[in-house]
Amino acid sequence: MNDVHITGTAMFKTLVKLFRAKTFITQEQFSDAHALTLLDQQIRDCVAALAEAKKAAALATAQHQGEQRRLAMLEAEIADLEIRACAALNQDRDDLALETAGLLADLEADRNAVSCACALYEGQCARMRRRLRKSEARLSELHRGRNLVRAKNALGQLRRDAQGDNPFRAGFAEVEATLARLTERNLLAEDVEEARAGLDDDRNPQKMAEKLSEAGRGPRLRATAEDVFARLRAKTAA
C-alpha cells in the first residue's frame, strides 16, 4: 500500500514538472512569436521615459539659470550698498551706515544661500546631461538593433517564400517565370511592330524616293556634306 502511495506521489510530481515544462515552452514560443512587437513597445516606453527625463532636465536648467540671475542681482545690490555705506561713514552718518550694514547682512545671507543652490543645481544638471547623453546613445543602439532584426526577419520571410513554405505567396521561381514570359511577350510585340513599320516604309512613296536617291537613281532629295562644301569653296573663290 505504501509502495502504491509512493508511486502515485512520484507520478504526480512528474506530471507537475511536465506541466510546468510545457507551460514554460508555451510561454517561450509565445514570446518568440511576438518578440518584435514586444521590442517595439519596450523601445516606445524608453522613448517616452527619455522625453520625460529631458523635460525634467530642461526644468532644472531653467531653475539653475533663474538662481544664477538672482545671485548676480544680489551681488550687484550688495556691491552698491557697500559703496553707499562707506560714503555714509565718510560723512559721519554712522546711523545710516549701521542701518545699511543690517540690510547687507541679510542680503549676504541670501547670497550665500543662492550661491549654494546654484552649485547644487550645476552639479545636478551636469549629471543629468551625462545620463541623457548615455540614454540617447543606448536608445540609438536599440533603434539600430531593431532595424537589423526587422531586416533579418524580412529576408528570412523572403527565403521561406522562395522555398515554398508559404502556400499563400508565389515563390521566387514562379515570379521569375512570370517575368520571363512577360519580357518575351514584350520583345515579340516590339519585333512585330518593327516588321510592320518596315512593311509600311516599303509602301511609302516618300520613303521609296529617298531610298532611290541614296542609291544614285534620280536627283538627290537633299544636299550632302560634299555638295555644301563644294558650294562654300566656289563662293570663297568668287
C-alpha positions in Angstrom: 0.0 0.0 0.0 2.8 2.3 0.9 4.6 1.4 -2.4 1.4 2.4 -4.3 1.2 5.7 -2.4 4.9 6.4 -3.1 4.5 5.6 -6.8 1.4 7.8 -7.1 3.2 10.7 -5.4 6.2 10.4 -7.6 3.9 10.3 -10.7 2.0 13.3 -9.5 5.3 15.2 -9.1 6.4 14.1 -12.5 3.1 15.3 -14.0 3.5 18.7 -12.3 7.0 19.0 -13.6 5.9 18.1 -17.1 3.0 20.7 -16.9 5.4 23.4 -15.7 7.8 22.5 -18.5 5.0 22.6 -21.1 3.9 25.9 -19.7 7.4 27.3 -19.9 7.8 26.1 -23.5 4.5 27.6 -24.5 5.4 30.9 -22.9 8.8 30.9 -24.7 7.1 30.2 -28.0 4.6 32.9 -27.5 7.4 35.4 -26.5 9.4 34.4 -29.6 6.4 34.8 -31.9 5.7 38.3 -30.5 9.2 39.3 -29.6 9.4 42.1 -32.3 6.1 43.5 -31.2 7.3 43.4 -27.6 10.6 45.0 -28.5 8.8 47.9 -30.3 6.7 48.6 -27.3 9.7 48.5 -25.0 11.5 50.9 -27.2 8.5 53.2 -27.2 8.5 53.1 -23.4 12.2 54.0 -23.4 11.5 56.9 -25.8 8.7 58.2 -23.6 10.9 57.9 -20.5 13.7 59.7 -22.2 11.3 62.5 -23.2 10.2 62.9 -19.6 13.8 63.0 -18.5 14.6 65.7 -21.0 11.6 67.8 -19.6 12.9 67.4 -16.1 16.5 68.3 -17.2 15.1 71.4 -19.0 13.2 72.4 -15.9 16.3 72.0 -13.7 18.4 74.0 -16.2 15.8 76.8 -16.2 15.7 76.9 -12.4 19.5 77.0 -12.4 19.6 79.9 -14.7 17.0 81.7 -12.6 19.1 81.2 -9.5 22.2 82.5 -11.4 20.3 85.6 -12.3 19.2 86.1 -8.7 22.7 85.6 -7.5 24.0 88.2 -9.9 21.4 90.7 -8.8 22.2 90.1 -5.1 25.9 90.6 -5.7 25.2 93.9 -7.6 22.9 95.1 -4.8 25.5 94.2 -2.1 28.3 96.0 -4.0 26.2 99.1 -4.5 25.1 99.2 -0.8 28.7 98.7 0.4 29.8 101.8 -1.6 26.9 103.8 -0.1 27.6 102.6 3.4 31.2 103.6 3.1 30.2 107.0 1.8 27.9 107.4 4.9 30.7 106.6 7.2 33.0 109.2 5.5 30.3 111.7 6.1 29.9 110.7 9.8 26.5 109.2 9.2 27.0 106.2 11.4 23.3 105.8 11.8 22.8 105.3 8.0 25.9 103.1 7.8 24.6 100.9 10.7 21.1 100.6 9.1 22.8 99.7 5.7 25.0 97.2 7.5 21.9 95.3 8.8 20.5 95.1 5.3 23.8 94.0 3.9 23.9 91.2 6.4 20.5 89.9 5.3 21.5 90.2 1.6 24.8 88.4 2.1 22.9 85.6 3.9 20.5 85.4 0.9 23.5 85.5 -1.5 25.2 82.6 0.3 22.1 80.5 0.2 21.5 81.2 -3.5 25.2 80.5 -4.2 24.9 77.1 -2.6 21.7 76.4 -4.6 23.5 77.4 -7.8 26.3 75.0 -7.0 23.8 72.2 -6.3 21.9 72.9 -9.5 25.1 73.0 -11.5 26.2 69.6 -10.3 22.8 68.0 -10.7 22.3 69.5 -14.2 25.8 68.2 -15.3 24.9 64.7 -14.1 21.5 64.8 -15.8 23.1 65.9 -19.1 25.6 63.0 -18.9 22.8 60.5 -18.2 20.8 61.9 -21.0 23.7 61.5 -23.5 24.2 57.9 -22.4 20.5 57.2 -22.6 20.3 58.7 -26.1 23.3 56.7 -27.2 21.7 53.5 -25.9 18.4 54.3 -27.5 20.1 54.9 -30.8 21.7 51.5 -30.5 18.3 49.9 -29.7 16.9 51.5 -32.9 19.7 50.2 -35.0 19.3 46.7 -33.5 15.6 46.8 -34.1 16.1 47.8 -37.7 18.6 45.0 -38.1 16.2 42.5 -36.6 13.4 43.7 -38.9 15.7 43.3 -42.0 16.7 39.8 -41.0 13.1 38.8 -40.4 12.1 40.2 -43.8 15.0 38.3 -45.5 14.0 35.2 -43.7 10.4 35.5 -44.8 11.6 36.0 -48.4 13.7 32.9 -48.1 10.8 30.9 -46.7 8.6 32.2 -49.5 11.2 31.2 -52.1 11.4 27.7 -50.6 7.6 27.3 -50.8 7.0 27.3 -47.1 4.2 29.8 -47.5 1.4 28.5 -49.7 -0.3 31.9 -50.0 2.6 33.6 -51.8 4.4 32.8 -55.0 8.0 31.7 -54.7 10.9 33.4 -56.4 10.9 30.7 -59.2 7.2 31.5 -60.1 7.8 35.2 -60.1 10.9 34.9 -62.3 9.0 32.6 -64.7 6.1 35.2 -65.0 8.6 38.0 -65.6 10.3 35.9 -68.3 7.0 35.3 -70.1 6.1 39.0 -69.9 9.6 40.0 -71.2 9.4 37.5 -74.1 5.9 38.8 -75.0 7.1 42.4 -75.0 10.1 41.5 -77.2 7.8 39.7 -79.6 5.4 42.7 -79.7 8.4 45.0 -80.5 9.6 42.7 -83.3 6.1 42.7 -84.8 5.9 46.5 -84.6 9.3 46.9 -86.3 8.4 44.4 -89.0 5.1 46.3 -89.6 6.9 49.6 -89.8 9.3 48.1 -92.4 6.4 47.0 -94.5 4.8 50.4 -94.2 8.1 52.0 -95.4 8.2 49.8 -98.4 4.7 51.0 -99.4 5.5 54.7 -98.7 6.4 56.7 -101.9 8.4 59.2 -100.0 10.5 56.5 -98.3 11.0 54.8 -101.7 12.1 58.1 -103.3 14.6 58.6 -100.5 15.9 55.0 -101.0 16.3 55.5 -104.8 18.0 58.9 -104.2 20.5 57.3 -101.8 21.3 54.7 -104.5 22.1 57.4 -107.1 18.9 56.9 -109.0 17.4 60.3 -109.8 18.0 63.7 -108.4 19.0 64.0 -104.8 16.3 65.0 -102.4 18.8 66.8 -100.1 22.2 68.2 -100.3 25.1 66.2 -98.9 28.1 67.4 -97.0 30.2 67.3 -100.2 27.6 69.4 -102.0 27.7 72.1 -99.3 31.5 72.0 -99.1 31.8 72.5 -102.9 29.3 75.4 -102.8 31.3 77.1 -100.0 34.6 76.6 -101.8 33.1 78.1 -105.0 31.7 81.0 -103.1 35.0 81.7 -101.4 36.9 81.6 -104.8 34.5 84.1 -106.3 
